[in-house]
Amino acid sequence: MILSTKLHIPQTRRDDLVERAAITELLNKGLKSKLTVVTAPGGYGKTTALSQWLQQSAIPAVWISWGSQDNDLIEFWSYTIAAVNSKNPHFAEAVTPYLSSLKSGAFEPFISAIIRELDSHSDELIMIWDDYHAIDLAPIHASVAYFLAYLPAHIHLYVTSRSEMPFPTARLQTTGQMVKITIQELRFQLAEGIRYFQDCMGLSLSGEKIAVLVDRTEG
């Protein structure tokens, strides 16, 4: 059974957030790539950065929040089908008949069906897989690698995780088809810290005091 709440894009109040031009630029760069990965420990604002960015994007987007209960090949791709179907209403009808092939672990026929159907629609689509670190099943990682190898250019996959990607990404990196956003980019710079404390939090702290806070918290 599909839980619709796992497909909801988290909502953020823009007046409570600091506009982060550098992060926005990197996420926009992902629109020219197949894969964008956002990796950092919990609490660094990976989900917030993506949801904030999507509020400014005119491109249709689908979102899936992964959990440990999704470590099943059929479950994983069923959620992906449901998400894409919310933007392309006939998508599920076209690819669901191939879903049963996953029972044997042979994912190629199913992934090929997904690729064909995605390729038949020329409109751009952003796919967000949030908290991918919750997925630790090797066959899922293998199917994702196959999926990315043949993903049409107008489909852009964004993945957030607390750990490095468990599927091969070297070829995507060397061909310029991957954008990486790490803890270094997610950390607040001093100017962002000042805007956060003074504008968002309404605190009358001096720039010097904020600089100490930003330094001690490592952004």
C-alpha positions as CSV (number, residue, x, y, z in Angstrom):
1,M,0.0,0.0,0.0
2,I,1.3,3.4,-1.0
3,L,1.4,6.0,1.8
4,S,0.6,9.3,0.0
5,T,2.3,11.3,2.7
6,K,5.7,9.9,1.6
7,L,5.1,11.6,-1.7
8,H,4.4,15.1,-0.3
9,I,7.0,17.8,-0.9
10,P,7.9,19.2,2.6
11,Q,6.6,22.7,2.9
12,T,8.8,25.5,4.2
13,R,8.0,29.1,5.2
14,R,10.2,31.3,3.0
15,D,10.1,34.1,5.5
16,D,11.8,31.9,8.1
17,L,14.6,30.8,5.8
18,V,17.8,32.4,4.5
19,E,18.1,32.7,0.7
20,R,21.1,30.7,-0.2
21,A,22.3,31.8,-3.7
22,A,25.3,29.4,-3.9
23,I,23.1,26.3,-3.1
24,T,20.5,27.5,-5.5
25,E,23.1,27.8,-8.2
26,L,24.3,24.2,-7.6
27,L,20.8,22.8,-7.6
28,N,20.1,24.7,-10.9
29,K,23.2,23.2,-12.3
30,G,21.6,19.8,-11.7
31,L,19.0,20.6,-14.3
32,K,21.7,20.0,-16.9
33,S,22.7,16.7,-15.4
34,K,21.2,13.2,-14.7
35,L,22.1,13.1,-11.0
36,T,22.5,15.5,-8.2
37,V,23.5,14.2,-4.8
38,V,23.3,16.1,-1.6
39,T,25.3,14.3,1.2
40,A,25.8,15.5,4.7
41,P,25.0,14.3,8.3
42,G,21.6,14.9,9.8
43,G,20.8,18.5,10.6
44,Y,22.6,20.2,7.7
45,G,19.4,21.2,5.9
46,K,19.5,18.8,2.9
47,T,15.7,18.4,2.8
48,T,15.1,22.1,3.5
49,A,17.4,23.2,0.8
50,L,15.7,21.1,-1.8
51,S,12.1,22.0,-0.7
52,Q,13.0,25.7,-0.6
53,W,14.5,25.4,-4.1
54,L,11.5,23.7,-5.5
55,Q,9.3,26.5,-4.4
56,Q,11.2,28.7,-6.9
57,S,11.2,26.2,-9.8
58,A,8.7,26.1,-12.6
59,I,9.6,22.5,-13.6
60,P,7.3,19.8,-12.4
61,A,8.7,17.8,-9.5
62,V,7.9,14.6,-7.6
63,W,9.2,13.7,-4.2
64,I,9.7,10.4,-2.3
65,S,10.8,10.3,1.4
66,W,12.5,6.9,1.9
67,G,12.5,4.8,5.1
68,S,13.9,1.5,6.2
69,Q,10.6,-0.2,5.4
70,D,11.2,0.5,1.7
71,N,14.1,-2.0,1.4
72,D,12.2,-4.1,-1.0
73,L,12.7,-4.0,-4.8
74,I,9.0,-4.0,-5.6
75,E,8.1,-1.6,-2.8
76,F,10.8,0.8,-3.9
77,W,9.9,1.0,-7.5
78,S,6.1,1.0,-6.7
79,Y,6.6,4.3,-4.9
80,T,8.6,5.7,-7.8
81,I,5.8,4.7,-10.2
82,A,3.2,6.4,-8.0
83,A,5.3,9.5,-7.7
84,V,5.8,9.9,-11.5
85,N,2.2,8.9,-12.2
86,S,1.1,12.0,-10.2
87,K,2.5,14.1,-13.0
88,N,2.0,11.7,-16.0
89,P,-1.4,10.0,-15.3
90,H,-0.9,7.1,-17.8
91,F,2.6,6.3,-16.5
92,A,1.5,3.6,-14.0
93,E,-0.7,1.9,-16.6
94,A,2.2,1.6,-19.0
95,V,4.9,0.2,-16.6
96,T,3.0,-1.7,-13.8
97,P,2.6,-4.8,-15.9
98,Y,6.4,-5.2,-15.8
99,L,6.6,-4.8,-12.1
100,S,6.1,-8.6,-11.5
101,S,9.4,-9.3,-13.2
102,L,11.1,-7.9,-10.1
103,K,10.0,-10.9,-8.1
104,S,12.8,-12.9,-9.7
105,G,15.3,-10.1,-9.1
106,A,15.6,-9.5,-12.9
107,F,15.1,-5.7,-12.9
108,E,16.3,-5.0,-16.5
109,P,12.9,-5.6,-18.2
110,F,11.1,-3.4,-15.7
111,I,13.7,-0.5,-15.7
112,S,13.7,-0.6,-19.5
113,A,9.9,-0.2,-19.5
114,I,10.3,2.8,-17.2
115,I,13.0,4.4,-19.4
116,R,10.9,3.9,-22.5
117,E,7.9,5.5,-20.9
118,L,9.8,8.4,-19.5
119,D,11.5,9.0,-22.8
120,S,8.0,9.1,-24.5
121,H,7.2,12.3,-22.6
122,S,9.4,15.2,-23.6
123,D,8.6,17.5,-20.6
124,E,11.3,18.0,-18.0
125,L,10.8,16.3,-14.6
126,I,12.6,16.6,-11.3
127,M,12.6,13.5,-9.2
128,I,13.6,13.8,-5.5
129,W,14.7,10.8,-3.5
130,D,15.0,12.0,0.1
131,D,16.9,10.1,2.8
132,Y,18.3,7.4,0.4
133,H,20.7,6.3,3.2
134,A,17.7,4.4,4.6
135,I,18.0,2.0,1.6
136,D,20.6,-0.7,2.0
137,L,19.4,-3.5,-0.3
138,A,22.0,-4.3,-2.9
139,P,19.5,-5.2,-5.7
140,I,17.9,-1.8,-5.3
141,H,21.3,-0.1,-5.7
142,A,22.0,-2.2,-8.8
143,S,18.6,-1.3,-10.3
144,V,19.2,2.4,-9.6
145,A,22.6,2.2,-11.4
146,Y,20.9,0.7,-14.4
147,F,18.2,3.3,-14.3
148,L,20.7,6.1,-14.2
149,A,22.8,4.6,-17.1
150,Y,19.8,5.1,-19.5
151,L,17.9,8.0,-17.9
152,P,16.6,10.4,-20.5
153,A,18.3,13.8,-20.5
154,H,15.1,15.6,-19.5
155,I,14.7,13.7,-16.3
156,H,16.8,15.0,-13.4
157,L,17.2,12.8,-10.3
158,Y,18.2,14.5,-7.0
159,V,19.2,12.3,-4.1
160,T,19.8,13.3,-0.4
161,S,21.7,11.0,1.9
162,R,23.7,11.0,5.1
163,S,26.3,8.8,3.3
164,E,28.0,8.4,0.0
165,M,26.0,6.8,-2.9
166,P,26.2,3.0,-2.7
167,F,25.9,2.7,-6.5
168,P,28.6,3.5,-9.1
169,T,28.8,7.2,-10.0
170,A,32.3,7.6,-11.5
171,R,31.1,7.5,-15.1
172,L,28.4,10.1,-14.4
173,Q,31.1,12.4,-12.8
174,T,33.6,12.0,-15.6
175,T,31.0,12.8,-18.3
176,G,29.7,15.8,-16.4
177,Q,26.3,14.2,-15.7
178,M,26.5,14.5,-11.9
179,V,26.5,17.4,-9.4
180,K,27.7,16.9,-5.8
181,I,26.7,19.1,-2.9
182,T,28.4,18.2,0.3
183,I,28.7,19.4,3.9
184,Q,31.1,22.1,2.7
185,E,28.5,23.8,0.5
186,L,25.7,23.3,3.0
187,R,27.5,25.0,5.9
188,F,26.4,28.6,6.5
189,Q,28.9,31.3,5.5
190,L,29.2,34.3,7.8
191,A,26.9,36.5,5.7
192,E,24.2,33.8,5.8
193,G,24.7,33.4,9.5
194,I,24.2,37.2,10.0
195,R,21.0,37.1,7.9
196,Y,19.7,34.1,9.8
197,F,20.2,35.5,13.3
198,Q,19.3,39.1,12.6
199,D,16.5,38.8,10.0
200,C,15.0,35.3,10.6
201,M,15.5,35.1,14.3
202,G,15.2,38.8,15.1
203,L,18.2,38.8,17.4
204,S,20.2,41.9,17.9
205,L,23.6,40.2,17.9
206,S,26.7,42.0,16.6
207,G,28.5,40.6,13.6
208,E,31.4,39.6,15.8
209,K,29.2,37.5,18.1
210,I,27.5,35.9,15.1
211,A,30.9,35.1,13.6
212,V,31.8,33.2,16.8
213,L,28.5,31.3,16.7
214,V,29.0,30.3,13.0
215,D,32.5,29.2,13.8
216,R,31.7,27.2,16.9
217,T,28.7,25.4,15.1
218,E,30.8,24.9,12.0
219,G,28.1,26.6,10.0
